[in-house]
């Protein structure tokens, strides 16, 4: 989702949550990509890369003890 707003200059984050670059002004507004989770990014590419990094982090996490117990019942 693309958001352009003057409000972002006054009270919201000023830098991309993924790459750290400041948001770019365009026609008197600040151009920002905001996810449904409320995170702000400088472009759709950073938003996609952050989502992919989060997905990989979740996949790499070791299974919880509850998953081991549930998995052991299927012999």
Secondary structure, DSSP 8 states (H G I E B T S, - for coil): -EEEESHHHHHS--B-TTT--B-EEETTEEEEEE-TTS-EESSHHHHHHHHHHHHHHHHHS---HHHHHHHHT--
